[in-house]
Each structure stands twice: as C-alpha cells, then as structure tokens.
C-alpha cells in the first residue's frame, strides 16, 4: 500500500494545475478575509472598533463554497485525469486491487481536502483580523458555537468535493464532475426553491431554514450543505442530508469503478 | 515466468470480441501476438491484465496478477503509446510509474537513457512524437525490471533503427528467462523478432506454436520444378494424387511434396529437370492465407 500512496502523491504533486488549484482557495480566503475585516470596520459608528462574530466569516462569505469548488477540481482530477489520459490502465496494472486503489485515492484526497480546508479557515480568520485591526476592531470567537461550525465547514467542503469525485467516477467525464455540482448549487436548486416556495405560498426570504421548509427543499443536497454553515436552525441535519447525498453518489461510482472495463 | 491465459472471453453487446481464447506465453522466448484488425488482440491483452471485465483467467507463474505482492515486478505492460499526462514531465511520469516497485531516480534516469529520451527527460510529453511516446511507454513497461512484458503494437511510429533496436532489446530480454508477448501488424518484423506466435482471428485462436509450425500450415509451401515436358510430369503426379499447378511455360508448382519426391517423379516421368527448388511461404503469406476468411475490419474496396 505504501507504493500506492507514493504513486498517488507523485500523481498529485507533479502536475502544476494541482498547485494552482490548491493555492487559489488560500489566496481567495486571504483576500476575502482582509476585505471583510477592512470594510466591516466602516460600519463602526462608535469609533471604538467593531467586533464581528467569527461565524459571519464562515456563513456570510462565499469562501468555503468557493474553496470547495477549487478543491473539487483536485478531487475530481484524482480519477478523471486517469480516465482522460488512459493512465487508469497503468494504475490498475500496477495495483490490480481496485477497491484498494479507491480506498487510497479517497483517503489521500480526503486528508488533503481537510488540511486545505483548515488552512483556508485559518487564513480567512487571520486575514480578517489583519483587515479589522487597524480600526481597533476584532473578531469574536465563541468556542461553544464556533468550534462545531468549523467542523461542519470542513465536512461541508469534504462532502462537496467528494460529490465532484463521485460524479466523475460515474460519468468518467472530469468536466461534469466539476461543473455539475456548481450548476446544481447555484442554478438548479435555487430555481427549485423558488418554484416550490411559490407553489406552497411560503418564503423565508433568505438563507435556507431547513426546519421550516417543505420536505422537498429540505432534501436538496447543496441547500442542505449550505445550511450546515449556519449557526441557527439545525445545521447538523443539513450536513447529514448533504453527506447522505455524497454517499448515494459515491456508492454507484465505486461499484462502476470496480465492475467496468478500465 | 510463464503466462497462461485460459478461456478468455469478452462480449460487447452481440459481438463476441474474444472467444474462449487459451494460449501460453513461455519464458525465454518472444511470443508474437498476431491477428487482423479487430481480431481481439488488444482486448485479450486487457483481459489478461484484468483491465477489462470478461471471462477466463490468466496466471503469471501460476498465480493471478492480484496475488503477486508487487504486480509491477511481475508484468510490465505497454498497451497504448499516449498514456501519460501531457503536463507531467517524462521523468516524473516514470517516477510515478515506478512507485509500486520502489524504483530509484537513478533507475528512472537509466531507463530514460536506454530508450533514448534522456535529453527530453524534463520535458512535458505533450509535444512528443508517436515514436517518442512509444519509447516512453516502453520505458514505463520495463522500469521495474518485470519478469513478463506485454506490449501492444510497440513498433508503431518507430523508425527502422528504433525497430531494430526494439527487436534486439526484446530478444535479449527474453533470453534472460523472461516472457515477452508482443503484438504487431508488421509481420515481416514479427518473423524476425518472434520465436513463437499466437494467431487469433475474430477472437478465436488460429494457432499457438512456433513460426515454422504456422508457416508450414500454408498451402503456399510448394516445390517449383522447371522441366522440358511439364505435361508429362503433371500427368504422373496427378496419377499419384499429388496437386501440381502450371507456373509459366515450363514450370510446375507441386504442393505438399518434398524436392526429393518431385525429383524422383521427374526421373520416372523421363523429363529433363532444369530447376528444382523448395519454396516456403513467408509469415505474411501464411498469415494472409490462414486468416483470409476472418478479417475483422478489412480494406477490400477498389479505389
């Protein structure tokens, strides 16, 4: 198995696009964090410095979702590039146990995504502090609510990227693995939400509140995932639904990987 | 290490691409894998490596590939020339491919030098020609010094010097007690390279044996005799149940007989023999004859 870990590591690190995709969410987190801190301080009317809750950095900025998009490219490439360039035959000739191949790929990519998500959160937080500090402001961190929020944010990124990986496994088309989650999250689900809310005569006018929504909206994957970044409602339930969607896609992807011709 | 393929079968919808194929690739010799386009050679190779899902089993030294601790030390495969990421340098590609066997960077450089790619080791292969891609794929196959090699059309795109180098390399590799299975459409090249051949057509085995055995199956092996009265000799030969066909004004092609027998017959017929020569079909002639009714995707139209 060590040979396969080395193989995956070299596969990952010897391509320039990997480093670009890993750098992008960090740069983005730094920029958004600093801008968030800097411009939030403009709201300060007291002149004594504004205190902003850490949770706003996570759920009011798009950083975690954008980080998930960039990292989903890396995760999807773990399998998509192998099919695209025919390398899957080289891989499976060296490592004929397909289940092990997937276990190592998913484990390594999951660790990478989680490490990157931790870095993104840290950079976002640090940049926001740097941005707000000159005005005497600060970022308030409440461990009781913000620790679980960070855990949910990391898992949200992981599930998002795993969905991209699963779609790529099923379709063997890397572009679909990358684009489909974005289209679903930003286009399809909002349209469904609007249609359902119009049909049922209700609207909460903002972030999805899973508990008060019709069942069909509570089961939408990416809306559920987004609700995991909130601190109100039942964010854990949203994360659970999102994770179930991830598993639902991973299982057929896994079966197809093992059973289909390479 | 011997490779034994038993009962390989693969169906694509209603098409049976490989049909109960059984053959052996012995150690110490180069085994050619021949067949018309669409005969199922590449599919059979993928089945042997468990890359395609089908029926049958393949044993490498008595065990499936999965049961060997390091598959890359058992078999090195080259199934397609353009199997690399276009942005990963040739050297990094080989470092990655050598991961299972723990191949050192020095070995990577050695193999790159061996296939003549040392000057482009740190270049991205997106600009490589077909010949260079073939060399890189070959380098990947031999990198871990495996006991078996399986190469699918490795000579495609190579210049004559490279083909000669490949021939010598594979013969030398096999002579070290290893198994080499190589498919090719270059039949004249295969005649020089292979000691044994496995011929398939429409997914079925035509022959599995030596090149000599295969060529001897051809009806184009004959004896040419030129004499002063060929009609007299034909009459005698036909009376003895021997097939003889006129060839030129004074020649006869006698099928299925030795020069000794034809010479004796000429003596008995009282003819003056001017030329008596045994003619052997080439591998190409034998191949075309014996697979003529089994062309998968043959070109036969007139321009």
Interface residues (C-beta under 8 A of the other chain):
Chain A: X3 X4 X6 X7 X10 X11 X14 X15 X16 X17 X81 X85 X86 X87 X89 X90 X92 X93 X94 X95 X96 X97 X259 X260 X261 X262
Chain B: X46 X49 X50 X51 X52 X53 X65 X66 X70 X71 X72 X75 X77 X79 X80 X82 X83 X84 X85 X86 X87 X88 X89 X92 X93 X95 X96 X97 X99 X100 X101 X102 X140
